[in-house]
Each structure stands twice: as structure tokens, then as C-alpha cells.
Amino acid sequence: MGRFASLCMALHGVFTTAIATELIPPSQDPWYRAPQGFETKAPGTILRTRQAPPNITALVNNSAEAHQLLFRSTDTRYRPSWAVTTVFLPTEQSKIGRDKPALLSYQIPYNTLDVDQSPSYGLSTIYGEDIMADVRECLSRGWAVSVPDFEGPDAAFSAGPQAGHAVIDSVRAVLSFTNLTDPNIARYALWGYSGGAFASGFAAELQASYAPELDFSGIALGGVLSNFTQIIYNVTGSPVAAIVPYALLGLTAQYPDARQYLIDQMHKEGLYNATTFLSALRIPAAEAIALFSGQNIFDYFIQGDEIMRAPELARVIGNNWHESYHGIPQMPVYAYKAIHDENTNIRTTDEHVARICGVGANVRYDRNTIGGHQDESISGGKRALKWLSDALDGRELEPKTGCRVQDVTEGV
């Protein structure tokens, strides 16, 4: 049995551990609610633990055990909050660098306005085999894998600091749970693609100020979404136009005044009305994609795309959507993206990388000359796993310092 698993078994007497015998949606499950007085705890403090539901563990045949941790965190407005992560422990610790167990925090792009679609519930009910295949692959390398619900209890999709704080605090919680808080005896890294890269990137930027005690071995960011405002303009009118109501409603989930302003600016009658727009809050993602496909989402607003420049929203957008303005990643970065990514122009990612490189970040940035957003999640994922293996096994990463930007040509 690996060191992570054996340590967790020893710690069962320290934390009160329940067993989730059946899967209950988070909105109906008392376990998902933070206990009274949680606000006084430090960020990353574990508030509750339980063994992961059998529905989830049955999908991962190479995990020694799996747990869910509810921990104290901080929301996008820097108020006390909480979140949950599901952590899978490997059956055998990595053979390379065995003296240092490895933890990967894997942020999946779950992009939802519904807390009942959070990974801790949806891993066994909603998300595809490709997600669980990634988890199994990482476990096969001897890594523990943590999959956090980084949108938090409000399902605040696209709220950058909310996501970054939750990712960081999930790592704090897992390291505490496994008794590996000393950086000299463990290595840990972050990985995310698309919406998962958005969350991971904010974690990397916030880490120096929010969690200076953490020492990440690296971060892999794929399909980087460095400017959500541009994405809004890119995808409106496209088959994935549903991203726009999702992003605007998720952004305002923790800003009630901005949410009300958004609603006040919508048409109340006609084909593109507030009732239809707000239905994104309650209908399944697949239904929302079909409903909004091809629509110019700005048609829902009285002043069209002027809504994006309204002062009532501008500050909220600035605080939550623009990466490389909240801090500089202190760990090595591997960024990868398809040059022809249809969701966001490669130029914005080039500019993002140039900004952080200009102030001292250590980055390897691969620009794939073929494929689009979905293709790169596969082809780039292979390169990311190789890079993460080097980082978590303590090998030297290239470049040692500074940045290297290169075009690659790799298909699925």
C-alpha cells in the first residue's frame, strides 16, 4: 500500500469520517453545508470528511481508497466560504522519487451554474469517461489525485478568485489530511484544461499572496482562457453560445447587485427575454447548449453588447475574468494551446504569456499548429502528462529559467 493510503488509514481516528452509502445531490445533502462557526477557521481547514460514494470509486479500479473533504475557503469577494474535493489515493507510490509522494490537483472544466453538477457528485453521473481515464492514468503513475469543486457552494462559474482560492485550499486540505504539509516530504502540482485551466491559472496567480507556505512543483494549463470578455464575443452566435449566459450568471452569483442589474437590462417580452435567459440557471447543460445554439446573446439585452461596458458590471468583470493581473506564478508553468482554437484567439494567450514572462515567470508555451480546442485537450494532454511527470518526479524542467515559446505540430 502506498504512503498516501497508509497515512490516511492512520488518520481515520483524527477526523470524523462518514461513509456516503448513497449519492445525494449536493443541494439536498446536509453533509455539503459548512458547520456553524466555520468562518473562524483558517482557509484550507478540513471541516468534514467522508469516504467517497461507491458510485465514484467503482469507476476507478486503481485507487486504494477515495475520500471527500469539505474545507474552509474564501469566495470571490474574499469572504469566508467552503468547498469540497474528492481525493483518490494510489495503490502504489511512484517508483521514481519514492521518497516524495506526489499529489496532482486536477481541475476539470465542469462549467456549470448548478451545484448538483459539481465533480464530487457528477464524476459518477455526468462527466465523461475521458475525465475518469485521466484520473486513472495519474493514479497509475503513483500520484494521489484531487478533483475539487472549485466553483464552490454557489456554482459561481467564471468567478476567478473563487476558483483560485478553492483550488489552493483543496491542496491545503489534502496535504493536511495525508499529513504531508511539510514541502520537504511531498511534491504537488496543478493541471487543468479550458475552464479547468482558468481555475488553475487563478490559483497560480493568487498563491504567493494567499498561500505563501505552499511550494508547487509546477502547473500545466491547456486551452488557456486568459480573457473571458473576448470569449463572450467569440462564442455568441456560435453552437456554444450558452457559455455567455453561463458566464454572466456565474460571474454575478456572488454579486447580488450586479445580478439584479443584469436582469433589469434584459427584455421582458419577445423571443429573447429574461425568462429564457434565466432558464440557464435550472436546465441541464445539454439542454442549455441546444437552447442557445446560434443565438446572438446580446439580443437579450436592451442595449445589446453595451452591457459588457456598463460600470455596474465592469468592476466585477475586471476582478474575475482577467488573468495575469492578480499575481505572478511562482512555480514552473507549462502552457499549451491550439493556434486555431475556436473559443479564444491565440493572440490573447500569447499576450498573457508575454506579460507574465516579462515579470519573471518561468514558462514553456507550446502552440499547436493543427487541431482546435477539443483536439488539443487530447494531443496537448499527452505532453502535459509528460511534463507533470518530470515536475512531480523532481526532474529538471526546460527551460530552467525564463520562457520558451515554440510551435509544435501534434495531432490526436
N, C-alpha and C positions, 0 to 999 in steps of 0.2 A: 504494500500500500504506500502511496506517495506521501510526502511530508505534509502537504496541504490537508489531505484527508485525515491523517492520523492526528494532526493538531486540532482539527475541527471536532473529532470524536472526543478528544480530551476536554474540549471546551464546552461540551454539551451541558455540563453541570454549572457553567458560569452564566450562560444566557438561558432565559426561559424559552424553550423551543417547542412549538406546536407542530402538528402534522396536518397538512391540508389534505384531508381524505377525499374531498370532492372539490371541483372547480366552481367557485362562486365569482361572478363578475365583481370587479373592484368597487363599483358603485353600490353594491349590496353587501359587501363583505366587511364586517366590523374590524377585521384584522388590518385593513388598509387605512384606518383612521389613526392619526397620531394620538398617543395617550395625553391626558391632561398634564400640563406643565412642561411639555416637550420644548417650549420656547427657550427655557433656561439652559438647555443642554448645548454643548459645543457642536458646531457643524461636523457631520460625519459620525456622531454618536449613534450607536445602534439602539433603537427603541423597541424593536420586536424582531424575533427570528422564528422561522418555521422550516421544516423540510419542504422542498418543492412538491407540488401536487404530482401524483403518479402520471397524470396525463402528459406532463412535460418530461419527466425523467424517462418515460418509456421511449421517447424519441431519440435519446442519447444513450447508446449502448456502451460507450467507453468512458463513462463518468463514474467515479467511485461513489459519489453522493452529490446531491444538489440541494441548495438552501435558498430561501428568500429572506432578505434583510430589509426591514423598514428602518430608515435612518433620518436623523435631523439634517435638514439642508436649508438653503436660502433661495427665495424666489427671485424673479427678475427685477423686483423693486427693492431687493435687499432686505426683505422681511423674513422672519423665521418660517420655515415650511418643512416639508418632508418628502421623501420619495422612496422607491422600492428598487431593489436589484435582485436578479436571480443569478446565483453563482454556482457554476459547475466545477467540481474538483476532479482532477485527472486520476486515473488508476495508477499511473506511474509518473514520477517526476522526470523531467527532461534529462536525458542521459548526458547531454552536453551542459556544462555549468551546473552539475547536480548540487553543488554546494549552495546554489542560489535558486530557490523556487521562482517560477515565473508566473505572473498574472497579466492577462490581457483584458482590458475593459473594451468590450465590443459594442459600439453604438449602432444599432440597426436603424434604418430610415423608416420609422413606423408612422410618421406623418399623419397624425390624427387629431380630431377635436373631441374624441370620445375616450374617456379614461378606461372604458371597458375593452379598448383595443390596445392597451399598454402591453409591452412584451411579457411581463410577469403573468399575464393571463393569456395573451394572444399567441405565445410561442407554440402552444399545442392546438390552437383553434383557428388561427387566422393566417399566420405567416407561412411562407412557402418553405419547401424542402431545402432550397438553397441556403436559407439562414441557418437551419439546423445542421446542414452539411458543413458550413463554415465552423460552427461550434465544435462539431465532432473532429474536424481537421485540426483545430487548435488544441483540443484535448489530446489528440494522438501525438502531438509534439511535447506533451507533458506539461502544458500550461493550464493553470486554472483560468476559467473564462467567466467574466462578469458581464451580464447584459442588463443595463439599467433602464428604468422607466424615466428617462431624463426630462420628459415634459411635465412631470410632477402631477399632483392631485387635480390640477385644473386642466390637464391636457393642453398646455399652453404651447401648441405647435408654433415654431418660428420665433419663440422668445429666447434670444441668445443667452443672456446671463442666467436665466432659469436653467437652461440646458447645461451650460458650462458648470454652474455650481453643483447641479445634481450629479454630473459625471465625476467631478472631483470628490464630492462627498461619498459617492458609491465606492470609490477606490479607498478612501479613508476607512469606510465601514468594513470592506472586505479584508483589508490588511489588519484591522483590529480583530476581526472575527477569527482570522487564522494566526493571530499572534505574530505577525510579520511586519510590525510597524518600523522596525529598525531597517533603514535602507541598505545597511551592510549585509543583510541576510536575505534580500529578495530583490528581484527586478520586476518592473511593471511598465506597461506601455498602453497606448490608446490606438484604436482603429475605428474608422467609420467611413462610409461611402454616402455621397449625396446628403440627405438630411442627417445621416449619422456623422458625416464629416463636419457639418455645420455645428452640431453639438460638441464634437471632439475639438474642433478648432477654437470654439469659445472657451472650452476647458483649458486648452493650452495657453490662451491669452490671459486668462484670469488667474492661472496657477501662482504666478510669482507674488501677487498681492493677496490672494485668497488662501493659498495653502503653501507658503514658502518652505514648509518642512518636507514636502514631497519632492522626490528626485526621480522623475520619469526617465526611462531608458530611451524612449522615442515615441513618436506619433506618426501614424500613416493616415493620410487624408486623401480620399479619392472622389472624383467628380465634384471638386470643391465648389461650393456655392458662396462666393465671397461677398456678393451684393444682392440681397433678396429683392431690392427695389427693381433692379434690372430684370430679375427673373419674372416679376409680376408682368412687366411689359412684354417679355419674350413669350410667355405661355398663354396670355389672354388671347382668345380666338383659336387656340390650338386644341388638340384632343385631350390635353391635360390641363385645360383652363380651370378645373376645380381647385388647383393649387392656389388660385387667387383668393376665393372666399375662405379657404382653409387658412391661408397665411394671415389674412386680415383679421379673421375672427380669433385665431390662435394668438396673434400678437396682442390683441386687446383683452384677452381672457383675464389678465391681472390689472387692467386699467379700465375700471367701470366708466369713467367719464369719457374716455376715448371710444369705448364700445358704444355708448349712447350716442355720441356724435356721429359715429359711423352709421348707426341705424337711422338717425334723424336725416341723414343726407341721402337716403335711399328713396326711390319711387315707391309709393304705397299702392299704386294700381298699374295696370298694363302688364305686358308679357314679362318684363324684367322688374320684379318687385321685391320688396323686403321679405315677404313671406317665403318666396323661393330661395333667396339668398341665404336666409337664416336656417333653411332646412338642412344646410350643410352641417349644422350642429348635431343633428339627430339621425340622419340617414347613414347607412353603411357606405364605406369609401367607394366600393364598386358602383353603387347607385349614384353617388355624387359625381363620379367621373363621367358616367353616361349622361346625367342631367345637364352638366355644364359644358360638355364637349362642344368645341367650336364656337362658344359664345364669347362675345366681347364683354368681359365682366364689368367694364366701366359703364356699360349701358344701364346698370342697376343704379347708378348714382346720378343725382340731379345735375351735378356739374361735371360729369364724366371723370376723366383722369385727373382733374384738379384736386380730387380727394387726396391724391398722393402728396400734394404740396400744402395741404391745409395745416396751419400751425398746431391744431389740436392733435394731429397725428404725426407731424414731422419730428417732434422730440422723441416720441415713442419709437418711431422707426429708427431714428439715429441711435438710440440706446440699445436696440435689439437686433438690428439687421446688418450693420456694417462691421465686418471683421477687419482685423489689423489696426483697430483704434482703441482696443481695451488693454493692450499689453503685448509684449513680445514673447513668443515661445522660448522657454529656457532649455528645452530638450531638442535633440535632433528631429528634423521633420522630413518625412518622405511624402511628397505631393504628387498625384498622378491624375491626368485628365485627358480626355479625347479632344483633339483640336477642333473637331466638328461636333462637339457636344451641343445638342439642340436646345437644352434648357437654359444655358447661360453662355454668353460669348467668352471664348478663351481669353480674350483681352483682359477681362476683369480679373481673372485668376493670375494672368501674367503680372498685372499691376499689383495685385495683393502680394505675390511672392517678391516682387521688386521692392515693395515697401518694407517688408519685414527683413529682407536681406540687407537693405540699406541701413538698418539699425542693429545689425549684428546677429541675426538669426542664422542657424545652421540648417540649410535646406538642400535636399536633392529633389528636383522637379522634373518629372518625365511627362512630355507632351506626346500623346499617341497620334500618329498621322492618319490612322484608319479607325473606323468604328464611331459609334455615338455614345450616348450616356449609358444605355443598358449594356452595350458591348464592353465598355471599359470597366464596368463593375466585375466582369469575369476576367478579361485579359489583364487588367491592372491589378485585380485581386491576387493573382498568382505572384506578381512582382512584389506586392505589398507583404505577402506572407514570407517571402524570402528575406525581405528587408527586416521585418519584425523578428524573424528567427535570429538574424545576426544581432539585432539590438538586445533581445532577451537572453541570448547566449553569451553576451559580453564581447562579441567580436567587434573589430574596428569597422566603423561605418565610413563610407565615402560620400561626400568629401569630409575630411576630418574637421575642417573649419570652413566658414564661408558658405557659398552656394554654388550649385552646379545645375544648370538648366540644359536639358537635352531633348531632342526629338527622337522618339522611338517608333518602330513600326511592328506592332504585335497584334495579331488577330485573335479571335476567340478560339 
